[in-house]
C-alpha cells in the first residue's frame, strides 16, 4: 500500500489544532487520570496524521479529502 496524502490542507490544519488543544487539555490537568491517556493518544494521532497528511482510516475506507490529481 502506497502512503499517499489523503487529507486536504484544511483537514490537516483542523487535525493539528485539535491535537494541540488535546495536548493542552491533558497537560493542564483538566481531565482525570484515566482520561489523560485517552486524550494523549488522540492528540498523538491527530498531530501525526495532520503533519504527515495521511490517515490510515481514510485509506481503509477509501476516502479522501485531498484534491484528486487527474
DODRENLUM-589350 format. One record per atom (N, C-alpha, C): residue in one letter; x, z, y. Coordinates in pm, whole numbers, plus 32768, in hexadecimal, padded with zeros to 4 digits. Each point is the difference from the previous one (the first is absolute). Layout:
aXZY...
//
This chain:
x805480007F8Bx7FAC80008075x80598000807Cx7FE97FA18058x804B7FF7807Bx7FC080598069x8050804D8046x7FCD805B8065x7FF47FB78086x7F8E7FC48018x7FE77FBA807Dx7FB7805C8060x80177FED8080x7FB9804F8063x7F6C7FE07FF5x7FAF80677FEAx7F707FEB7FF4x7FB280578063x8043802B806Bx7FC1804E8068x80147FBB8087x7F967FFF804Fx800B7FC78086x804D8060805Ax80327FCF8071x8045805B805Cx7FA88074802Ex7F817FE88017x7FA6806C8029x7FF080677F90x7FF57FD27F85x7FF680587F8Cx807D80577FF4x80747FC48017x807E80497FF6x800B806A806Cx7FD57FDF807Ax80048061806Ex7FA580767FE3x7F887FE57FCDx7FA1806B7FDEx803B805A7F95x80407FC67F9Cx803A804F7F94x807280598031x80547FCB8058x806F80508035x7FCA80718057x7F9E7FE48054x7FC480688054x7FBE806A7FA8x7FB87FD67F99x7FC1805E7FA4x806A80557FB9x806C7FC27FD5x806B804A7FBDx80408068805Ax80197FDA807Cx803B805F8060x7F9E8072801Cx7F807FE0800Dx7F9B80688017x7FF880607F8Ax80057FCC7F87x7FFC80577F8Ax807C80567FF4x80737FCB8025x807A80518000x7FF280708066x7FCC7FE18076x7FED80668068x7F9F806C7FD2x7F967FD97FBCx7F9F80627FCCx8042805A7F98x804D7FC57FA8x8043804F7F98x8069805E8037x804E7FD18060x806C80508039x7FCA80708059x7F927FE58045x7FCA8063805Ex7FC080777FBAx7FE57FF47F80x7FC2806E7FB7x7F698002800Ex7FC67F908026x7F707FF88013x7FB27FFF7F7Dx80457FE57F92x7FBE7FFF7F7Dx804080697FA6x7FB380307FA1x802E80687FA4x80637FC67F9Ax804080597FB8x806D7FDC7FA5x7FDE7F907F9Cx7F9280037FB8x7FED7F927FA0x7FEB7F788044x7FC17FFF8074x7FE57F818043x807B7FC78047x806580518015x807A7FCE803Ex803F7F957FA8x7FFA80137F7Dx80397F9E7FA4x7FB37F7D8003x7F7D800A8008x7FAD7F878007x801C7FB48081x800480478071x801B7FBE807Fx808D7FC68002x805E80427FC0x808A7FCC7FFCx80087F7E7FB0x7FBC7FFB7F90x80007F867FAEx7FB97F8F804Ax7F8C801D803Ax7FB77F99804Bx80517FCF8078x8045805B8043x80547FD98072x80717FA57FD2x804080237F91x806F7FAF7FCDx7FD07F747FD8x7F8F7FFA7FBCx7FCA7F7E7FD7x7FDB7FAC807Ax7FBE803D8061x7FD87FB68078x80797FCE804Dx806580558010x80787FD78049x804D7F927FB8x801480117F7Fx804F7F9C7FB6x7FB87F797FFDx7F7F80007FE2x7FB87F817FFBx7FF57FC1808Bx7FF480538067x7FFB7FCB8088x80847FC4802Cx806C803F7FDCx80847FCE8027x80267F847FAFx7FE780047F80x80277F917FA8x7FA17F88800Fx7F7F801B8014x7F9F7F95800Fx7FC07FD57F7Dx801B804A7F96x7FC97FDF7F7Dx7FB280767FCBx7F847FE77FD6x7FAD80687FC6x7FE67FDC7F6Dx802E80537FA3x7FEA7FE27F72x7F6C7FF97FDAx7FAD8052803Dx7F717FFB7FE2x7FC47F7B802Cx80297FCF8075x7FD27F7B802Cx802B7F967F9Ax807A800A7FCDx80317F9D7F9Fx7FB080057F7Fx7FDF80787FD1x7FB1800C7F85x7F757FC48013x7FC580198076x7F7A7FCD801Dx80007F718033x80787FC6800Ex80127F788035x7FBC7FF28088x801E80618056x7FC880068086x80737FFB8062x7FEA7FC78074x80687FF88064x7FC17FFE808Bx803C8049805Cx7FD47FFA808Bx805F7FAB8052x806C7FD37FC3x80627FAB8045x7FC97F73800Dx802D7FBD8068x7FD87F758013x803D7FAB7F92x7FB17FA77FC8x80327FAC7F94x80567F8F8038x806D7FE37FBAx80587F938027x7FE07F877FAAx7FCE7F9A803Ex7FDC7F877FB6x804E7F8A802E
//
